[in-house]
């Protein structure tokens, strides 16, 4: 039989910290993605307004 002892409170704390860090990183990525999409769309429309 395999037996093991683990500090579950410590493990839970570390996993919670990692989950929070991942959530923050994903939030940053999503804001950057929206900004990039807006500028890409503006770049595609720019030639329509540049000519008379």
C-alpha angles and dihedrals in degrees: 000000000000118000128183139172122213136180095238095180091055092046092049091049092051093047090049091051091049092048091051091049091050092049091051092049092049091050090053091048092050093051091049092048092054091049092049092049091051093051092045090053091047090050091054092050097043096086090058091062099036097072128067 
